[in-house]
Amino acid sequence: MKIAYVHNGFWPSQSPCFIFTTMTALALAEHTEKTYFFIRKNSSKSPSEVISKNFGLSLPPNLNIYPISTSRILKAHKFYYEKIYKTLKELKRKKELDAVFSRNTTFLPYLIKLKKNLGLPVYFESHDFFADLSIRDDVDKKRKREMRLEKKYLDQLTGLICLHRTQKEVYQKYFPDLKIFIARTGLIPTTGEYSVSKKYLGYIGSLDKHKGVVQIFKAAALSKTKPPILIVGGKSIDEIDQFRSYAKKYYLPEKVTISGWVDKIKMKSYLAEIKVGILPLEDTFFNRYLTSPLKLFDFYSYNIPVIAPDFPTLRELIPSGKSGLFYDSHKISEMAAAIDKLFSDQDLYFTIKNYINNYKKGLAWSKRAAILIDSMRPDINE
């Protein structure tokens, strides 16, 4: 199979989608004759240098990355997409392309154009949901464009890719006749051996307000174990300083380390020091029904037990509470109790850790890619 993956994001970047899309493309290359990965150029370095520097990996010979230079001005993506469409059209003419998928809502019209004009199977990999904004409590009117695009084009796709069953159920209610399949977020399995140096209650990711990171300080202050906290995130010095002030206000600043943004290679050294991972997500529609946090899979990769709010999405990704503990997202005291339980009950801690060591084997990026290929193959062979 020869497959193209289109991403309308600057590459490399500090966004989680940089990691998600790159790992998806690398994994697809393991299962295809050729994989084409389209990205918006954001570095003078070659694709192989970017992958080596940020992931410590080599560029597979059958992964063709197309870094396209574009402007950051409004509507620049239209010119970007036109370039991609011409390249895909030429690949199809040469019989070097079997299917196309993208994670970008704005590329939906081009996916349908590719299907109608070139007869290619096309798929949309959703990381959200916009078809009905009336059920959303966490987006503004600026997303009406995405709403129109989903309502107009999703039914015309060959298929829709969702990250978990909860998200699929939301879409299926609005598009009952659309082929929808699930390909969960992936990870790179490691040995994740336990070490006495593991001591931190760890958080990885954005420090945006809706991520609820301040709750960690409040819960740690209520806990009896008072663990040291490691925050792996922070896009700027100002943002990091702001969270240091929160640490001083709500907890013990000498027990809080904030790293700033780090690449995947540096992330490994931090994960090796985290004993318990935490996802302090706020109660929003996105977090309840759509989220698939990369940080959760980073924790799993290193056999790190997690603490998370009791949402349908996380109930699915933390099966039966076997890989972590849940708390009521509206009760800081429950988060504090979960922190104490995992930092004081060694038997429980190792039971969860051992479960993750087996569970994560089915979550590798390569297995995700195999699911994508197997789900698309019947459409290509028609």
Sequence and secondary structure as in RCSB ss.txt:
>XXXX:A:sequence
MKIAYVHNGFWPSQSPCFIFTTMTALALAEHTEKTYFFIRKNSSKSPSEVISKNFGLSLPPNLNIYPISTSRILK
AHKFYYEKIYKTLKELKRKKELDAVFSRNTTFLPYLIKLKKNLGLPVYFESHDFFADLSIRDDVDKKRKREMRLE
KKYLDQLTGLICLHRTQKEVYQKYFPDLKIFIARTGLIPTTGEYSVSKKYLGYIGSLDKHKGVVQIFKAAALSKT
KPPILIVGGKSIDEIDQFRSYAKKYYLPEKVTISGWVDKIKMKSYLAEIKVGILPLEDTFFNRYLTSPLKLFDFY
SYNIPVIAPDFPTLRELIPSGKSGLFYDSHKISEMAAAIDKLFSDQDLYFTIKNYINNYKKGLAWSKRAAILIDS
MRPDINE
>XXXX:A:secstr
 EEEEEEEEEES SSHHHHHHHHHHHHHHTTSSEEEEEEEE  SS HHHHHHHHHS    TTEEEEEE    STT
HHHHHHHHHHHHHHHHHHTT   EEEES GGGHHHHHHHHHHH   EEEE SS  S GGG SS  GGGHHHHHHH
HHHGGGSSEEEESSHHHHHHHHHH TTS EEE    B        TT  EEEEES   GGG THHHHHHHHH SS
   EEEE  SSHHHHHHHHHHHHHHS GGGEEE     HHHHHHHHTTEEEEE    S HHHHHT   HHHHHHH
HTT  EEEE  HHHHHHTGGGTTEEEE TT HHHHHHHHHHHHH HHHHHHHHHHHHHHGGGGBHHHHHHHHHHH
HHHHHT 
